[in-house]
Amino acid sequence: MAMYINPDECTACDDCRPICPTKAIKKGKVFYTIDADACTECEGENDSPMCVNVCPSGCISPA
């Protein structure tokens, strides 16, 4: 399963993109997106998805 960014809540703060170990988070025209094929939910890197831990708006959740 991959993580998902809710576009209605994303503020495009860029806190999540730099910490993604698989580089699955990309900047879109208005908000950020997560490539479901690249996202591993940080398995093997961290106990929980790092993007969720740093997101100030709480817009990232399991897809």
Secondary structure, DSSP 8 states (H G I E B T S, - for coil): --EEE-TTT-----SSGGG-TT--EEE-SSSEEE-TTT--TTTTT-SS-HHHHH-SS--EEE-
